[in-house]
Amino acid sequence: MKKTLVILSIFAITAISMSSCKKEYVCECTSNYAQSPPSNYSKIIYATKYEAKLECENTNETVFNTIMTCKLK
């Protein structure tokens, strides 16, 4: 009985420690248009750090001479 309890406890601790935590991350973006001053905005992403970084960096784009650069903070 004790052996089973110890094995289950070790398994539970391992499963909890290996699970990824989702948190709120802030993605800050700067938009530079050739004929106007730069504008900034940020958005909140609720995900793992890896997923948030991918989503934030995939926001980078260039459309009609506007360059949008985003970084995870």
N, CA, C and O atoms as a Tripos MOL2 file, in Angstrom:
@<TRIPOS>MOLECULE
protein
  292   291    73     0     0
PROTEIN
NO_CHARGES

@<TRIPOS>ATOM
      1 N           0.8260   -1.1970    0.0000 N.3       1 MET1
      2 CA          0.0000    0.0000    0.0000 C.3       1 MET1
      3 C           0.8700    1.2620    0.0000 C.2       1 MET1
      4 O           0.6320    2.1940   -0.7670 O.2       1 MET1
      5 N           1.8930    1.2720    0.8830 N.am      2 LYS2
      6 CA          2.7770    2.4380    0.9500 C.3       2 LYS2
      7 C           3.5430    2.6160   -0.3530 C.2       2 LYS2
      8 O           3.7570    3.7380   -0.8130 O.2       2 LYS2
      9 N           3.9550    1.4930   -0.9450 N.am      3 LYS3
     10 CA          4.7060    1.5470   -2.1840 C.3       3 LYS3
     11 C           3.8570    2.1600   -3.3050 C.2       3 LYS3
     12 O           4.3510    2.9650   -4.0950 O.2       3 LYS3
     13 N           2.6040    1.7820   -3.3660 N.am      4 THR4
     14 CA          1.6950    2.3160   -4.3780 C.3       4 THR4
     15 C           1.4840    3.8040   -4.1770 C.2       4 THR4
     16 O           1.4720    4.5680   -5.1430 O.2       4 THR4
     17 N           1.3200    4.2200   -2.9350 N.am      5 LEU5
     18 CA          1.1190    5.6310   -2.6190 C.3       5 LEU5
     19 C           2.3460    6.4580   -2.9990 C.2       5 LEU5
     20 O           2.2100    7.5640   -3.5220 O.2       5 LEU5
     21 N           3.5300    5.9340   -2.7440 N.am      6 VAL6
     22 CA          4.7670    6.6300   -3.0900 C.3       6 VAL6
     23 C           4.8840    6.7630   -4.6120 C.2       6 VAL6
     24 O           5.2460    7.8270   -5.1130 O.2       6 VAL6
     25 N           4.5810    5.6930   -5.3430 N.am      7 ILE7
     26 CA          4.6780    5.7150   -6.7970 C.3       7 ILE7
     27 C           3.6640    6.7030   -7.3880 C.2       7 ILE7
     28 O           3.9940    7.4580   -8.3030 O.2       7 ILE7
     29 N           2.4450    6.6960   -6.8700 N.am      8 LEU8
     30 CA          1.4410    7.6410   -7.3450 C.3       8 LEU8
     31 C           1.8240    9.0820   -7.0280 C.2       8 LEU8
     32 O           1.5850    9.9780   -7.8380 O.2       8 LEU8
     33 N           2.4090    9.3130   -5.8720 N.am      9 SER9
     34 CA          2.8500   10.6600   -5.5010 C.3       9 SER9
     35 C           3.9500   11.1490   -6.4310 C.2       9 SER9
     36 O           3.9220   12.2970   -6.8730 O.2       9 SER9
     37 N           4.9030   10.3060   -6.7260 N.am     10 ILE10
     38 CA          5.9910   10.6730   -7.6310 C.3      10 ILE10
     39 C           5.4370   10.9650   -9.0260 C.2      10 ILE10
     40 O           5.8490   11.9290   -9.6710 O.2      10 ILE10
     41 N           4.5160   10.1430   -9.4830 N.am     11 PHE11
     42 CA          3.9050   10.3590  -10.7890 C.3      11 PHE11
     43 C           3.1450   11.6880  -10.8280 C.2      11 PHE11
     44 O           3.2450   12.4260  -11.8070 O.2      11 PHE11
     45 N           2.3980   11.9930   -9.7860 N.am     12 ALA12
     46 CA          1.6190   13.2410   -9.7300 C.3      12 ALA12
     47 C           2.5420   14.4560   -9.7240 C.2      12 ALA12
     48 O           2.2900   15.4300  -10.4330 O.2      12 ALA12
     49 N           3.5980   14.4050   -8.9370 N.am     13 ILE13
     50 CA          4.5450   15.5250   -8.8740 C.3      13 ILE13
     51 C           5.2280   15.7200  -10.2210 C.2      13 ILE13
     52 O           5.4150   16.8530  -10.6640 O.2      13 ILE13
     53 N           5.5990   14.6340  -10.8690 N.am     14 THR14
     54 CA          6.2350   14.7230  -12.1860 C.3      14 THR14
     55 C           5.2730   15.3050  -13.2160 C.2      14 THR14
     56 O           5.6640   16.1510  -14.0200 O.2      14 THR14
     57 N           4.0390   14.8650  -13.1970 N.am     15 ALA15
     58 CA          3.0550   15.3660  -14.1660 C.3      15 ALA15
     59 C           2.7900   16.8480  -13.9640 C.2      15 ALA15
     60 O           2.6740   17.5910  -14.9390 O.2      15 ALA15
     61 N           2.6920   17.2830  -12.7380 N.am     16 ILE16
     62 CA          2.4470   18.7000  -12.4450 C.3      16 ILE16
     63 C           3.6390   19.5510  -12.8550 C.2      16 ILE16
     64 O           3.4630   20.6200  -13.4410 O.2      16 ILE16
     65 N           4.8360   19.0960  -12.5580 N.am     17 SER17
     66 CA          6.0220   19.8930  -12.8750 C.3      17 SER17
     67 C           6.3080   19.9560  -14.3690 C.2      17 SER17
     68 O           6.9450   20.9040  -14.8280 O.2      17 SER17
     69 N           5.8560   18.9760  -15.1370 N.am     18 MET18
     70 CA          6.1170   18.9650  -16.5660 C.3      18 MET18
     71 C           5.0320   19.6740  -17.3650 C.2      18 MET18
     72 O           5.2100   19.9280  -18.5560 O.2      18 MET18
     73 N           3.9240   19.9940  -16.7360 N.am     19 SER19
     74 CA          2.8650   20.6830  -17.4700 C.3      19 SER19
     75 C           3.2560   22.1340  -17.6660 C.2      19 SER19
     76 O           3.8960   22.7360  -16.8040 O.2      19 SER19
     77 N           2.8690   22.6910  -18.7960 N.am     20 SER20
     78 CA          3.2220   24.0750  -19.0790 C.3      20 SER20
     79 C           2.1800   25.0000  -18.4800 C.2      20 SER20
     80 O           0.9840   24.7070  -18.4850 O.2      20 SER20
     81 N           2.6510   26.1100  -17.9710 N.am     21 CYS21
     82 CA          1.7680   27.0820  -17.3340 C.3      21 CYS21
     83 C           1.3760   28.1570  -18.3320 C.2      21 CYS21
     84 O           2.2220   28.7200  -19.0270 O.2      21 CYS21
     85 N           0.0880   28.4320  -18.3910 N.am     22 LYS22
     86 CA         -0.3800   29.5380  -19.2240 C.3      22 LYS22
     87 C          -0.4630   30.7720  -18.3550 C.2      22 LYS22
     88 O          -0.9830   30.7340  -17.2400 O.2      22 LYS22
     89 N           0.0510   31.8590  -18.8770 N.am     23 LYS23
     90 CA          0.0620   33.1300  -18.1660 C.3      23 LYS23
     91 C          -0.3250   34.2310  -19.1330 C.2      23 LYS23
     92 O          -0.4920   34.0040  -20.3310 O.2      23 LYS23
     93 N          -0.4630   35.4170  -18.5910 N.am     24 GLU24
     94 CA         -0.7120   36.5860  -19.4310 C.3      24 GLU24
     95 C           0.6210   37.2100  -19.8090 C.2      24 GLU24
     96 O           1.4360   37.5260  -18.9420 O.2      24 GLU24
     97 N           0.8350   37.3840  -21.0930 N.am     25 TYR25
     98 CA          2.0350   38.0300  -21.6020 C.3      25 TYR25
     99 C           1.6150   39.2600  -22.3920 C.2      25 TYR25
    100 O           0.5430   39.2840  -22.9970 O.2      25 TYR25
    101 N           2.4600   40.2730  -22.3830 N.am     26 VAL26
    102 CA          2.1670   41.5110  -23.0990 C.3      26 VAL26
    103 C           3.0150   41.5620  -24.3610 C.2      26 VAL26
    104 O           4.2350   41.4080  -24.3210 O.2      26 VAL26
    105 N           2.3400   41.7820  -25.4750 N.am     27 CYS27
    106 CA          2.9960   41.9310  -26.7690 C.3      27 CYS27
    107 C           2.9350   43.4120  -27.1280 C.2      27 CYS27
    108 O           1.8530   43.9590  -27.3410 O.2      27 CYS27
    109 N           4.0980   44.0610  -27.1950 N.am     28 GLU28
    110 CA          4.1520   45.4850  -27.5270 C.3      28 GLU28
    111 C           4.5370   45.6520  -28.9920 C.2      28 GLU28
    112 O           5.5200   45.0810  -29.4650 O.2      28 GLU28
    113 N           3.7390   46.4490  -29.6970 N.am     29 CYS29
    114 CA          3.9550   46.6540  -31.1290 C.3      29 CYS29
    115 C           4.1700   48.1320  -31.4350 C.2      29 CYS29
    116 O           3.5650   49.0060  -30.8140 O.2      29 CYS29
    117 N           5.0340   48.3900  -32.3950 N.am     30 THR30
    118 CA          5.2770   49.7450  -32.8790 C.3      30 THR30
    119 C           5.0210   49.7470  -34.3740 C.2      30 THR30
    120 O           5.5150   48.8900  -35.1070 O.2      30 THR30
    121 N           4.2480   50.7160  -34.8110 N.am     31 SER31
    122 CA          3.9130   50.8480  -36.2220 C.3      31 SER31
    123 C           4.5520   52.1180  -36.7560 C.2      31 SER31
    124 O           4.3210   53.2040  -36.2240 O.2      31 SER31
    125 N           5.3400   51.9920  -37.7880 N.am     32 ASN32
    126 CA          6.0130   53.1330  -38.4130 C.3      32 ASN32
    127 C           5.4750   53.3320  -39.8150 C.2      32 ASN32
    128 O           5.6730   52.4920  -40.6930 O.2      32 ASN32
    129 N           4.8020   54.4320  -40.0170 N.am     33 TYR33
    130 CA          4.3110   54.7960  -41.3440 C.3      33 TYR33
    131 C           5.1700   55.9430  -41.8480 C.2      33 TYR33
    132 O           5.5030   56.8530  -41.0890 O.2      33 TYR33
    133 N           5.5210   55.9060  -43.0910 N.am     34 ALA34
    134 CA          6.4670   56.8720  -43.6600 C.3      34 ALA34
    135 C           6.0220   58.3200  -43.4900 C.2      34 ALA34
    136 O           6.8770   59.2010  -43.3930 O.2      34 ALA34
    137 N           4.7280   58.6030  -43.4500 N.am     35 GLN35
    138 CA          4.2500   59.9850  -43.4240 C.3      35 GLN35
    139 C           3.6200   60.3970  -42.0920 C.2      35 GLN35
    140 O           2.9720   61.4410  -42.0230 O.2      35 GLN35
    141 N           3.7940   59.6120  -41.0470 N.am     36 SER36
    142 CA          3.2240   59.9870  -39.7470 C.3      36 SER36
    143 C           4.1420   59.5140  -38.6330 C.2      36 SER36
    144 O           5.0020   58.6640  -38.8630 O.2      36 SER36
    145 N           3.9740   60.0520  -37.4220 N.am     37 PRO37
    146 CA          4.8230   59.6130  -36.3130 C.3      37 PRO37
    147 C           4.5130   58.1640  -35.9350 C.2      37 PRO37
    148 O           3.4190   57.6690  -36.2050 O.2      37 PRO37
    149 N           5.4690   57.4950  -35.3170 N.am     38 PRO38
    150 CA          5.2460   56.1010  -34.9300 C.3      38 PRO38
    151 C           4.1120   55.9800  -33.9100 C.2      38 PRO38
    152 O           3.9240   56.8600  -33.0700 O.2      38 PRO38
    153 N           3.3740   54.9020  -33.9930 N.am     39 SER39
    154 CA          2.3180   54.6470  -33.0170 C.3      39 SER39
    155 C           2.5990   53.3220  -32.3160 C.2      39 SER39
    156 O           3.1360   52.3900  -32.9140 O.2      39 SER39
    157 N           2.2350   53.2550  -31.0670 N.am     40 ASN40
    158 CA          2.4720   52.0650  -30.2500 C.3      40 ASN40
    159 C           1.1510   51.4910  -29.7640 C.2      40 ASN40
    160 O           0.1970   52.2260  -29.5120 O.2      40 ASN40
    161 N           1.1080   50.1970  -29.6370 N.am     41 TYR41
    162 CA         -0.0180   49.5620  -28.9850 C.3      41 TYR41
    163 C           0.4590   48.2400  -28.3990 C.2      41 TYR41
    164 O           1.5130   47.7260  -28.7730 O.2      41 TYR41
    165 N          -0.3080   47.7120  -27.5010 N.am     42 SER42
    166 CA          0.0400   46.4360  -26.8950 C.3      42 SER42
    167 C          -1.2030   45.5790  -26.7920 C.2      42 SER42
    168 O          -2.3270   46.0790  -26.7500 O.2      42 SER42
    169 N          -0.9780   44.2850  -26.7530 N.am     43 LYS43
    170 CA         -2.0820   43.3580  -26.5680 C.3      43 LYS43
    171 C          -1.6550   42.2910  -25.5750 C.2      43 LYS43
    172 O          -0.4720   41.9790  -25.4410 O.2      43 LYS43
    173 N          -2.6380   41.7410  -24.8860 N.am     44 ILE44
    174 CA         -2.3720   40.7180  -23.8830 C.3      44 ILE44
    175 C          -2.6730   39.3630  -24.5060 C.2      44 ILE44
    176 O          -3.7180   39.1560  -25.1240 O.2      44 ILE44
    177 N          -1.7340   38.4540  -24.3270 N.am     45 ILE45
    178 CA         -1.8740   37.0970  -24.8540 C.3      45 ILE45
    179 C          -1.8640   36.1390  -23.6720 C.2      45 ILE45
    180 O          -0.9470   36.1740  -22.8520 O.2      45 ILE45
    181 N          -2.8740   35.2870  -23.5810 N.am     46 TYR46
    182 CA         -2.9330   34.2820  -22.5210 C.3      46 TYR46
    183 C          -2.5220   32.9470  -23.1280 C.2      46 TYR46
    184 O          -3.3020   32.3070  -23.8320 O.2      46 TYR46
    185 N          -1.2840   32.5350  -22.8470 N.am     47 ALA47
    186 CA         -0.7480   31.3110  -23.4340 C.3      47 ALA47
    187 C           0.5330   30.9370  -22.6960 C.2      47 ALA47
    188 O           0.9290   31.6040  -21.7400 O.2      47 ALA47
    189 N           1.1740   29.8650  -23.1500 N.am     48 THR48
    190 CA          2.4970   29.5540  -22.6230 C.3      48 THR48
    191 C           3.4690   30.5740  -23.2010 C.2      48 THR48
    192 O           3.1410   31.2640  -24.1660 O.2      48 THR48
    193 N           4.6400   30.6720  -22.6300 N.am     49 LYS49
    194 CA          5.5990   31.6720  -23.0980 C.3      49 LYS49
    195 C           5.9770   31.4240  -24.5580 C.2      49 LYS49
    196 O           6.0850   32.3700  -25.3390 O.2      49 LYS49
    197 N           6.1730   30.1870  -24.9220 N.am     50 TYR50
    198 CA          6.5380   29.8460  -26.3030 C.3      50 TYR50
    199 C           5.4300   30.2300  -27.2710 C.2      50 TYR50
    200 O           5.6890   30.8470  -28.3050 O.2      50 TYR50
    201 N           4.1850   29.8630  -26.9350 N.am     51 GLU51
    202 CA          3.0540   30.1960  -27.8050 C.3      51 GLU51
    203 C           2.8560   31.7070  -27.9150 C.2      51 GLU51
    204 O           2.5570   32.2220  -28.9920 O.2      51 GLU51
    205 N           3.0250   32.4160  -26.7910 N.am     52 ALA52
    206 CA          2.8650   33.8700  -26.8020 C.3      52 ALA52
    207 C           3.9290   34.5280  -27.6680 C.2      52 ALA52
    208 O           3.6410   35.4750  -28.4000 O.2      52 ALA52
    209 N           5.1480   34.0330  -27.5880 N.am     53 LYS53
    210 CA          6.2310   34.5940  -28.4030 C.3      53 LYS53
    211 C           5.9500   34.3810  -29.8910 C.2      53 LYS53
    212 O           6.1440   35.2890  -30.6980 O.2      53 LYS53
    213 N           5.4950   33.1870  -30.2480 N.am     54 LEU54
    214 CA          5.1730   32.9200  -31.6540 C.3      54 LEU54
    215 C           4.0410   33.8170  -32.1420 C.2      54 LEU54
    216 O           4.1250   34.3900  -33.2280 O.2      54 LEU54
    217 N           2.9910   33.9380  -31.3500 N.am     55 GLU55
    218 CA          1.8630   34.7680  -31.7610 C.3      55 GLU55
    219 C           2.2590   36.2320  -31.8910 C.2      55 GLU55
    220 O           1.8410   36.9140  -32.8270 O.2      55 GLU55
    221 N           3.0570   36.7070  -30.9590 N.am     56 CYS56
    222 CA          3.4830   38.1020  -30.9840 C.3      56 CYS56
    223 C           4.3770   38.3730  -32.1890 C.2      56 CYS56
    224 O           4.1740   39.3600  -32.8950 O.2      56 CYS56
    225 N           5.3450   37.5290  -32.4290 N.am     57 GLU57
    226 CA          6.2740   37.7400  -33.5260 C.3      57 GLU57
    227 C           5.6150   37.5270  -34.8870 C.2      57 GLU57
    228 O           6.0810   38.0760  -35.8850 O.2      57 GLU57
    229 N           4.5510   36.7480  -34.9450 N.am     58 ASN58
    230 CA          3.8410   36.5600  -36.2090 C.3      58 ASN58
    231 C           3.0060   37.7800  -36.5710 C.2      58 ASN58
    232 O           2.4640   37.8510  -37.6740 O.2      58 ASN58
    233 N           2.8950   38.7410  -35.6570 N.am     59 THR59
    234 CA          2.1700   39.9690  -35.9320 C.3      59 THR59
    235 C           3.0250   40.9260  -36.7580 C.2      59 THR59
    236 O           2.4860   41.8380  -37.3860 O.2      59 THR59
    237 N           4.3480   40.7370  -36.7730 N.am     60 ASN60
    238 CA          5.2430   41.5830  -37.5640 C.3      60 ASN60
    239 C           4.8620   41.5090  -39.0420 C.2      60 ASN60
    240 O           4.7300   40.4230  -39.6050 O.2      60 ASN60
    241 N           4.6890   42.6620  -39.6530 N.am     61 GLU61
    242 CA          4.3400   42.6810  -41.0690 C.3      61 GLU61
    243 C           4.6160   44.0430  -41.6830 C.2      61 GLU61
    244 O           4.8150   45.0310  -40.9760 O.2      61 GLU61
    245 N           4.6240   44.0790  -42.9830 N.am     62 THR62
    246 CA          4.7780   45.3250  -43.7310 C.3      62 THR62
    247 C           3.6280   45.4190  -44.7290 C.2      62 THR62
    248 O           3.4800   44.5630  -45.6010 O.2      62 THR62
    249 N           2.8140   46.4680  -44.5940 N.am     63 VAL63
    250 CA          1.6680   46.6700  -45.4770 C.3      63 VAL63
    251 C           1.6180   48.1400  -45.8550 C.2      63 VAL63
    252 O           1.6010   49.0030  -44.9770 O.2      63 VAL63
    253 N           1.5930   48.4340  -47.1330 N.am     64 PHE64
    254 CA          1.4770   49.8060  -47.6420 C.3      64 PHE64
    255 C           2.4600   50.7610  -46.9480 C.2      64 PHE64
    256 O           2.0530   51.7910  -46.4100 O.2      64 PHE64
    257 N           3.7280   50.4220  -46.9640 N.am     65 ASN65
    258 CA          4.8070   51.2350  -46.3780 C.3      65 ASN65
    259 C           4.6860   51.3890  -44.8620 C.2      65 ASN65
    260 O           5.3370   52.2600  -44.2850 O.2      65 ASN65
    261 N           3.8820   50.5770  -44.2160 N.am     66 THR66
    262 CA          3.7760   50.5940  -42.7650 C.3      66 THR66
    263 C           4.4770   49.3600  -42.2340 C.2      66 THR66
    264 O           4.1390   48.2340  -42.5980 O.2      66 THR66
    265 N           5.4540   49.5790  -41.3710 N.am     67 ILE67
    266 CA          6.2010   48.4560  -40.7910 C.3      67 ILE67
    267 C           5.7280   48.2970  -39.3500 C.2      67 ILE67
    268 O           5.8330   49.2290  -38.5530 O.2      67 ILE67
    269 N           5.2070   47.1200  -39.0160 N.am     68 MET68
    270 CA          4.7700   46.8380  -37.6620 C.3      68 MET68
    271 C           5.7320   45.8310  -37.0410 C.2      68 MET68
    272 O           5.9170   44.7300  -37.5600 O.2      68 MET68
    273 N           6.3380   46.2210  -35.9250 N.am     69 THR69
    274 CA          7.2860   45.3710  -35.2300 C.3      69 THR69
    275 C           6.7530   45.0920  -33.8390 C.2      69 THR69
    276 O           6.4130   46.0160  -33.1010 O.2      69 THR69
    277 N           6.6780   43.8060  -33.4760 N.am     70 CYS70
    278 CA          6.1320   43.4260  -32.1710 C.3      70 CYS70
    279 C           7.1450   42.5830  -31.4010 C.2      70 CYS70
    280 O           7.8530   41.7540  -31.9740 O.2      70 CYS70
    281 N           7.1960   42.8150  -30.0870 N.am     71 LYS71
    282 CA          8.0820   42.0700  -29.2030 C.3      71 LYS71
    283 C           7.3370   41.6970  -27.9350 C.2      71 LYS71
    284 O           6.5060   42.4580  -27.4400 O.2      71 LYS71
    285 N           7.6450   40.5140  -27.4150 N.am     72 LEU72
    286 CA          7.0340   40.0360  -26.1810 C.3      72 LEU72
    287 C           7.7540   40.6420  -24.9970 C.2      72 LEU72
    288 O           8.9820   40.5930  -24.9230 O.2      72 LEU72
    289 N           7.0080   41.2090  -24.0760 N.am     73 LYS73
    290 CA          7.5970   41.8180  -22.8680 C.3      73 LYS73
    291 C           7.3130   40.9750  -21.6650 C.2      73 LYS73
    292 O           7.7250   41.3200  -20.5580 O.2      73 LYS73
@<TRIPOS>BOND
     1     1     2 1
     2     2     3 1
     3     3     4 2
     4     3     5 am
     5     5     6 1
     6     6     7 1
     7     7     8 2
     8     7     9 am
     9     9    10 1
    10    10    11 1
    11    11    12 2
    12    11    13 am
    13    13    14 1
    14    14    15 1
    15    15    16 2
    16    15    17 am
    17    17    18 1
    18    18    19 1
    19    19    20 2
    20    19    21 am
    21    21    22 1
    22    22    23 1
    23    23    24 2
    24    23    25 am
    25    25    26 1
    26    26    27 1
    27    27    28 2
    28    27    29 am
    29    29    30 1
    30    30    31 1
    31    31    32 2
    32    31    33 am
    33    33    34 1
    34    34    35 1
    35    35    36 2
    36    35    37 am
    37    37    38 1
    38    38    39 1
    39    39    40 2
    40    39    41 am
    41    41    42 1
    42    42    43 1
    43    43    44 2
    44    43    45 am
    45    45    46 1
    46    46    47 1
    47    47    48 2
    48    47    49 am
    49    49    50 1
    50    50    51 1
    51    51    52 2
    52    51    53 am
    53    53    54 1
    54    54    55 1
    55    55    56 2
    56    55    57 am
    57    57    58 1
    58    58    59 1
    59    59    60 2
    60    59    61 am
    61    61    62 1
    62    62    63 1
    63    63    64 2
    64    63    65 am
    65    65    66 1
    66    66    67 1
    67    67    68 2
    68    67    69 am
    69    69    70 1
    70    70    71 1
    71    71    72 2
    72    71    73 am
    73    73    74 1
    74    74    75 1
    75    75    76 2
    76    75    77 am
    77    77    78 1
    78    78    79 1
    79    79    80 2
    80    79    81 am
    81    81    82 1
    82    82    83 1
    83    83    84 2
    84    83    85 am
    85    85    86 1
    86    86    87 1
    87    87    88 2
    88    87    89 am
    89    89    90 1
    90    90    91 1
    91    91    92 2
    92    91    93 am
    93    93    94 1
    94    94    95 1
    95    95    96 2
    96    95    97 am
    97    97    98 1
    98    98    99 1
    99    99   100 2
   100    99   101 am
   101   101   102 1
   102   102   103 1
   103   103   104 2
   104   103   105 am
   105   105   106 1
   106   106   107 1
   107   107   108 2
   108   107   109 am
   109   109   110 1
   110   110   111 1
   111   111   112 2
   112   111   113 am
   113   113   114 1
   114   114   115 1
   115   115   116 2
   116   115   117 am
   117   117   118 1
   118   118   119 1
   119   119   120 2
   120   119   121 am
   121   121   122 1
   122   122   123 1
   123   123   124 2
   124   123   125 am
   125   125   126 1
   126   126   127 1
   127   127   128 2
   128   127   129 am
   129   129   130 1
   130   130   131 1
   131   131   132 2
   132   131   133 am
   133   133   134 1
   134   134   135 1
   135   135   136 2
   136   135   137 am
   137   137   138 1
   138   138   139 1
   139   139   140 2
   140   139   141 am
   141   141   142 1
   142   142   143 1
   143   143   144 2
   144   143   145 am
   145   145   146 1
   146   146   147 1
   147   147   148 2
   148   147   149 am
   149   149   150 1
   150   150   151 1
   151   151   152 2
   152   151   153 am
   153   153   154 1
   154   154   155 1
   155   155   156 2
   156   155   157 am
   157   157   158 1
   158   158   159 1
   159   159   160 2
   160   159   161 am
   161   161   162 1
   162   162   163 1
   163   163   164 2
   164   163   165 am
   165   165   166 1
   166   166   167 1
   167   167   168 2
   168   167   169 am
   169   169   170 1
   170   170   171 1
   171   171   172 2
   172   171   173 am
   173   173   174 1
   174   174   175 1
   175   175   176 2
   176   175   177 am
   177   177   178 1
   178   178   179 1
   179   179   180 2
   180   179   181 am
   181   181   182 1
   182   182   183 1
   183   183   184 2
   184   183   185 am
   185   185   186 1
   186   186   187 1
   187   187   188 2
   188   187   189 am
   189   189   190 1
   190   190   191 1
   191   191   192 2
   192   191   193 am
   193   193   194 1
   194   194   195 1
   195   195   196 2
   196   195   197 am
   197   197   198 1
   198   198   199 1
   199   199   200 2
   200   199   201 am
   201   201   202 1
   202   202   203 1
   203   203   204 2
   204   203   205 am
   205   205   206 1
   206   206   207 1
   207   207   208 2
   208   207   209 am
   209   209   210 1
   210   210   211 1
   211   211   212 2
   212   211   213 am
   213   213   214 1
   214   214   215 1
   215   215   216 2
   216   215   217 am
   217   217   218 1
   218   218   219 1
   219   219   220 2
   220   219   221 am
   221   221   222 1
   222   222   223 1
   223   223   224 2
   224   223   225 am
   225   225   226 1
   226   226   227 1
   227   227   228 2
   228   227   229 am
   229   229   230 1
   230   230   231 1
   231   231   232 2
   232   231   233 am
   233   233   234 1
   234   234   235 1
   235   235   236 2
   236   235   237 am
   237   237   238 1
   238   238   239 1
   239   239   240 2
   240   239   241 am
   241   241   242 1
   242   242   243 1
   243   243   244 2
   244   243   245 am
   245   245   246 1
   246   246   247 1
   247   247   248 2
   248   247   249 am
   249   249   250 1
   250   250   251 1
   251   251   252 2
   252   251   253 am
   253   253   254 1
   254   254   255 1
   255   255   256 2
   256   255   257 am
   257   257   258 1
   258   258   259 1
   259   259   260 2
   260   259   261 am
   261   261   262 1
   262   262   263 1
   263   263   264 2
   264   263   265 am
   265   265   266 1
   266   266   267 1
   267   267   268 2
   268   267   269 am
   269   269   270 1
   270   270   271 1
   271   271   272 2
   272   271   273 am
   273   273   274 1
   274   274   275 1
   275   275   276 2
   276   275   277 am
   277   277   278 1
   278   278   279 1
   279   279   280 2
   280   279   281 am
   281   281   282 1
   282   282   283 1
   283   283   284 2
   284   283   285 am
   285   285   286 1
   286   286   287 1
   287   287   288 2
   288   287   289 am
   289   289   290 1
   290   290   291 1
   291   291   292 2
@<TRIPOS>SUBSTRUCTURE
     1 MET1         2 RESIDUE 1 A MET
     2 LYS2         6 RESIDUE 1 A LYS
     3 LYS3        10 RESIDUE 1 A LYS
     4 THR4        14 RESIDUE 1 A THR
     5 LEU5        18 RESIDUE 1 A LEU
     6 VAL6        22 RESIDUE 1 A VAL
     7 ILE7        26 RESIDUE 1 A ILE
     8 LEU8        30 RESIDUE 1 A LEU
     9 SER9        34 RESIDUE 1 A SER
    10 ILE10       38 RESIDUE 1 A ILE
    11 PHE11       42 RESIDUE 1 A PHE
    12 ALA12       46 RESIDUE 1 A ALA
    13 ILE13       50 RESIDUE 1 A ILE
    14 THR14       54 RESIDUE 1 A THR
    15 ALA15       58 RESIDUE 1 A ALA
    16 ILE16       62 RESIDUE 1 A ILE
    17 SER17       66 RESIDUE 1 A SER
    18 MET18       70 RESIDUE 1 A MET
    19 SER19       74 RESIDUE 1 A SER
    20 SER20       78 RESIDUE 1 A SER
    21 CYS21       82 RESIDUE 1 A CYS
    22 LYS22       86 RESIDUE 1 A LYS
    23 LYS23       90 RESIDUE 1 A LYS
    24 GLU24       94 RESIDUE 1 A GLU
    25 TYR25       98 RESIDUE 1 A TYR
    26 VAL26      102 RESIDUE 1 A VAL
    27 CYS27      106 RESIDUE 1 A CYS
    28 GLU28      110 RESIDUE 1 A GLU
    29 CYS29      114 RESIDUE 1 A CYS
    30 THR30      118 RESIDUE 1 A THR
    31 SER31      122 RESIDUE 1 A SER
    32 ASN32      126 RESIDUE 1 A ASN
    33 TYR33      130 RESIDUE 1 A TYR
    34 ALA34      134 RESIDUE 1 A ALA
    35 GLN35      138 RESIDUE 1 A GLN
    36 SER36      142 RESIDUE 1 A SER
    37 PRO37      146 RESIDUE 1 A PRO
    38 PRO38      150 RESIDUE 1 A PRO
    39 SER39      154 RESIDUE 1 A SER
    40 ASN40      158 RESIDUE 1 A ASN
    41 TYR41      162 RESIDUE 1 A TYR
    42 SER42      166 RESIDUE 1 A SER
    43 LYS43      170 RESIDUE 1 A LYS
    44 ILE44      174 RESIDUE 1 A ILE
    45 ILE45      178 RESIDUE 1 A ILE
    46 TYR46      182 RESIDUE 1 A TYR
    47 ALA47      186 RESIDUE 1 A ALA
    48 THR48      190 RESIDUE 1 A THR
    49 LYS49      194 RESIDUE 1 A LYS
    50 TYR50      198 RESIDUE 1 A TYR
    51 GLU51      202 RESIDUE 1 A GLU
    52 ALA52      206 RESIDUE 1 A ALA
    53 LYS53      210 RESIDUE 1 A LYS
    54 LEU54      214 RESIDUE 1 A LEU
    55 GLU55      218 RESIDUE 1 A GLU
    56 CYS56      222 RESIDUE 1 A CYS
    57 GLU57      226 RESIDUE 1 A GLU
    58 ASN58      230 RESIDUE 1 A ASN
    59 THR59      234 RESIDUE 1 A THR
    60 ASN60      238 RESIDUE 1 A ASN
    61 GLU61      242 RESIDUE 1 A GLU
    62 THR62      246 RESIDUE 1 A THR
    63 VAL63      250 RESIDUE 1 A VAL
    64 PHE64      254 RESIDUE 1 A PHE
    65 ASN65      258 RESIDUE 1 A ASN
    66 THR66      262 RESIDUE 1 A THR
    67 ILE67      266 RESIDUE 1 A ILE
    68 MET68      270 RESIDUE 1 A MET
    69 THR69      274 RESIDUE 1 A THR
    70 CYS70      278 RESIDUE 1 A CYS
    71 LYS71      282 RESIDUE 1 A LYS
    72 LEU72      286 RESIDUE 1 A LEU
    73 LYS73      290 RESIDUE 1 A LYS
